[in-house]
């Protein structure tokens, strides 16, 4: 089956931002300390998520979010969404999915996701390891979506393997942070872990 490719304006691209201080290191230590005893070796700060099991007692992560409530990339402001750290490769392989909103990626209206423009800035805060973003170079309207409540994903059997692309986000160099900017409601995407896990931050907006 042939699929329409992504329009050029929706192609993910590498960008960078510069921090004014090193408060991200305090957040990294906090998340690492919380992730070590966790069964999945993972911890995140998700201020817009209100559910059982979401740890909100993360003062260093909160302070970072308050210090950097938004970044401006190419004249476009994007607001803080979350920080997440994993100390190992996660066992479950995440599906290629679309973000239904900018705040959490999971709490927007799924039925209209491809009619809206949710912008995502995914930043790699690790100072040692790259972070890989995989995406499908396919117009999302040409693939059959599946729904798990507000989670919109492409079933593994429907993923056109010849359309899988990857972008490696370089590690942070001091206060210079690399990231990928893309329309996450128009691009099926997923993070790919290696044995080093990840330390990422997400910012977003909906036009």
N, C-alpha and C positions, 0 to 999 in steps of 0.2 A: 504493500500500500504506500502511495506517495503522500508526503505531507508538505504543507506550505512551510517555508523557512521563517525564522524570526525576521521581522522588519528591522532594518539597520538601526533605527532609533532605540530598539529594545535590546540590542546586543550589550551584555555586561562589559564593563571596562575598568581597568585599574586606575585608582586615584590615590591621593595621599592627603593627610591632614597633619598638622603640627600641634603638639601639646605645649602648654606653657609651663608645666611642672611635671613632677614624677609621682603624682598621687595615684596613678594607675598601678604602681608597684605595691602600694599598701593594699589596694583592692585585690591584686594578684595573690598576696600572702594570705589575706583573709579567705579568699575562695579556695586556695590550696589547703588551708588548715581545715576548712569545712568539708572539702572533697575527700580528704584522706580516709576518714572513717566511713564514708558513704559506700553502700554496696556497689554502686556503679562508678565510684570514684569521680563523681561529677557534682558540681554545685553552681548555681546561678542566681543572679539578682534580677528579678522580674517585677518591677514596681507596679505594672499595670495588671498583673495576674493576681487574682484573689481566689485561691483554692487551697484545700488541705494539702499539706506537704510542701508548700512554697515557703521558703525561709525568707522572712523580711528583716530579720535581725542581723543586718550586715552593714554596720556603720561606715566602714571604709568604702564599700561599694556605693552606698548611698551618697557619701561625700563626693566621690568621683562623678556620679551622675549629676549632682547639684553644681559641681564646678564646671562640668561640660554638658549642659543641658541640650546643646545643639552644636552642630558643625555646619559650616557653609561650604558647599562644593559647587564650583562653577556658578556662583551667585544663587544657589538654591539651598535654603536652610533645611536641615533634617534633624529631628528631635530624638532624644535618647529613648531606646526601647529596652535593652537588656545587656547584661554581662554574663558570660558563661565560661566555666573552666571544666575541662575533663583531663584527668591525669593518665588516661589510657585510651586505647581504641575501644569505642563502644561496640558491644556485641551486636546490637540490632542495627541493621542497615536501613537508614532513613530513606523513605520514598521520595521521588521527585514530586514536589508540591508547589502550590501557589499560595502566597500570603493573602489572607482575606482582610487584613488591616495592617496598619503601620505599628501599632503599639505592641501587639503580641504575636501577630501573624496568624492567630487562631480564633479571634473573637469578632471578626467582621461577618458580613453577609456573603455566604458562599455562592448563592445563585447568581450574583451579579459581579463576581470577582474579575472576570475577563473584560468587563465593561468599564472598570475603574483603573486608575493608575496609582498603585501603591509603590512608592519609591523605597528602596532599601540600600543602606550603606553598611556593608559588612566589613569590620575592621579586624585586623590580626594584631592583637596586643602581645603575643608571645615574642620574647627577645631571642629565642633560639630556633624556632621551627616555623616553616611555612604552613599555611592553611589552604586547603584545596576546596574550591567551589566547583561543583559539577552542575551543568545545566543542559537542557535540551534545545538545540537550535531548530525549534519547531514552533510554529504559531499554535498557541494553546487551544484555539478553537477547533483545530483539526485533530485533536486527541480526545478520547472519551474520558471525562473526569469521573472519579469516584469520590464519595463523601463519607467521612466519619465525623458526624456532627458538623462542626465548622472547618474541619480539616479537609482540604481539597487536594487530591493527589492523583497521580497517574499510576494505574495498576502495573506492577512489574512486567506482566506479560504484554502490555501495550506499549512499553517503552521502545522506540525505534533506536536500536543500538548504534546505528550508523550516524545518529544525530547527537550523540552524547559528546559534549565538549567540557573541558576543564580549564580553570584559571588557578594558578598557584599564587597566593598572596604572600609576598615576602615577609619575613619577621620584622618586628619593630627595630629601628635603629635609633637608640636614644629616645628623643621626643618626636621623631618622625615616624608616623604610623601609616602603613599601606592598607588599602582596602579595595573592595569592588563595589561599584555603584551600578544598580540595575533596577528595572521595573519588576518587582517581585510578584506582582499580580498578573504579569504577562509572560513570565519566564518560569517554566518548570525548573526547579533547582533543588539542590541538596548539598550539605557539607559532607566532605569525605575525610574521615579520620585515618591517621596511621598510628603506629604504636606510641607516638608521643602525645596523642590526644589533641587538645586545643585550648586556647584562651582567646576568646573573641568578644567583640562588642557589636551591637547592632543599633543603628539609628534609622529613622524612617519618616515618611510623610505621605499623605494622600492628596493628590492634586484633584 
